[in-house]
Amino acid sequence: MANKYDLTDWLVEALRANGKSATIVDVCKYIWDKYEDELRASGDLFYTWQYDFKWAATELRKTGVMKPASLCP
C-alpha cells in the first residue's frame, strides 16, 4: 500500500518526466495517471495525497533535491 513517503519518489519521477520543471497541475496529473490504482488502494492517502504531495515537495526542498519555491515559476 502506498504512503505519503512514496510521494517524494513519485514527485521526482514526475519532474524528470516533464524535463525537471512542471506545474503543480502537471505533476498531479502525472501522479494520477501513473499511480491511480495505488492511490485508490492506499486508504486515507487517497483523500490526502494532494496535500501530502505538497509535504513531499517541502521535504525535497529541505534536502536540496528541489529548488526553493521562491525560485520556481
C-alpha positions in Angstrom: 0.0 0.0 0.0 1.3 3.4 -0.9 2.1 6.0 1.7 3.0 9.7 1.8 6.7 8.8 1.6 6.1 7.3 -1.8 5.0 10.7 -3.0 8.6 12.0 -2.8 9.7 9.4 -5.3 6.7 10.0 -7.5 7.2 13.7 -7.4 10.9 13.4 -8.5 9.7 10.9 -11.2 7.1 13.4 -12.4 9.6 16.3 -12.6 12.0 14.2 -14.6 9.3 13.1 -16.9 8.5 16.8 -17.5 12.0 18.0 -18.1 12.8 18.7 -14.5 10.2 21.5 -14.4 6.5 21.2 -14.1 3.4 23.0 -12.7 1.6 21.5 -9.7 -1.2 20.6 -12.0 1.2 18.8 -14.4 2.8 16.9 -11.5 -0.6 15.9 -10.1 -1.8 14.7 -13.5 1.3 12.6 -13.9 0.9 11.0 -10.5 -2.8 10.4 -11.0 -2.3 8.9 -14.5 0.6 6.6 -13.4 -0.4 5.8 -9.8 -4.2 6.0 -9.7 -4.6 2.3 -8.7 -2.0 2.6 -5.9 -3.7 5.8 -4.6 -7.2 4.2 -4.7 -5.8 1.2 -2.7 -3.9 3.4 -0.2 -6.7 4.0 2.4 -6.6 7.6 3.7 -3.9 8.6 1.4 -6.4 8.5 -1.4 -8.1 11.5 0.3 -5.0 13.4 1.3 -2.5 12.7 -1.5 -2.6 16.2 -3.0 -2.0 17.8 0.4 0.7 15.2 1.2 2.3 15.9 -2.2 3.0 19.4 -1.1 4.5 18.0 2.1 6.8 15.8 -0.2 7.8 18.9 -2.1 8.8 20.7 1.1 10.9 17.6 2.2 12.6 17.6 -1.2 13.4 21.3 -0.9 14.9 20.8 2.6 17.2 18.1 1.2 18.2 20.2 -1.8 16.6 17.8 -4.3 14.2 20.6 -5.4 14.8 24.3 -5.7 13.2 26.6 -3.1 9.6 27.6 -4.0 10.7 31.2 -4.4 12.9 30.2 -7.3 10.2 28.2 -9.1 7.9 29.7 -11.7 
